[in-house]
Amino acid sequence: MSSLLNNEFKSRPRVLVIGAGFSGFVCARDLRRSFRVTCVDAKEFFEYTPGILRAYVHPEHFNHLTFTLKHALENNLGVKYMWGEVTELDGAGMRARVKPMFADEEIIEFDYCVISAGCNFNPLHKYGESLWFPTVHAVARPHSDWKHLDERYIEGRRRHILEEYGVLKDLNERSATVLVVGAGFIGVEWVTELQHYFPKLKLFIIDFLNKCLGPLPDSAAGYCDKYMSRKGIKATYGVKYDPNNWKEYGMSSPPDKTYVCIGVKASNYFMPEEVLSDKGPGGGKWIHVNKCLQVVTKDRKVWGNGKIFAVGDCNQTFADEIKPIPKISYPGEEQATHACESIKKMAGKTGCCGCPNFCCGLGKKAPTPKVSWWPWGAGMFATSLGPNDACFVIAAKSEPRTGHLVLCGCLSAIQKWLIECTKVNENRGGYIGLWIWHYVHHTPCHWFGEGCRSDNLCHMGHFC
């Protein structure tokens, strides 16, 4: 019996998942029963990025946001985890060159691949280095402002957080002036966290747009503006950042500390130039994908035999196929479910009813992937205003100033805390988180965004 099971496992198609963040965990869970899945990540831990701001002002919170990947992936999910960095992806040969953490480079062959490598958050830095994401790539680490720390280790990341916390404590004791550049949801969350935990700081925030929260509705921007004003945070809009123009920001002297919280930066160093964008946020270099989330070249030719997908923050769609999607976790997870469904269809693992071929016999194999769409969850934004206040927007679209502010105050703060707890619990393998979020991403109906296209629905209403 054991030999039969072993032979069955060896006969399964091989899937390489690059990146074990939000989208990577979705792929591991959805594909593990029918494929041999290998997850590669350059760091040894999962980090709940939307909550990392609070860890810098309240370091104990870091323990609630992270866990090591090996146990979660190998013991809980039964997939292979490799701690290392993909240095090259060969689409024609369907193989990847990987540098493991403690071994020489090796080649991993695969039948399908999902790239869920994420991105960085500081377009003003050559490699996008910021506090909000650990510096883990080999090309970036020699140029890091904190190269004495190795953030590929969970303890290296913790040391960085503790060091920055020490800096903030010192600034607070001196009643120092802090400038936050960028009043999007990261900038607003950061400046309000600083105000709550370090109330002696003199805080200023600027943005080149004429309001905070960028494309979100005026009602949400107004709520956040009132909160910041009430807490003594000076906001200046419609100005560009120039370190020499501090007087324009209402400051009486240059800031003692500046935090840049604007934009994103691609980190797809392992991909060939032919599939990377020439333009886009942070100077481009995003992975081109078609409407099926397959990696394509600049001239839209399918790359890697159509069996390599890119999902979440690392990709860039063509606007005439899928409008630009916010680089946040929820739509990345949604795209991951779409890519997994396509892989299952291409490998003959499901029928058109969404069930395994042997389950009900009603379906037929579909050899081609199906069309993705602008996920309805891409229009949901929960913005913290310190630990006790927040605002929640739903139904935002790709057009600016769309969506509705539906919840604010302490109830919204509780909601965001619940999202954080259950997401971390889900990826740890907890039953509560798994039960909640499985149904969020595996329902046949979507209420906002473009919704589920008719050519993706079979007669039973499933995505297929």
Disulfide bonds with the S-S distance in Angstrom:
none
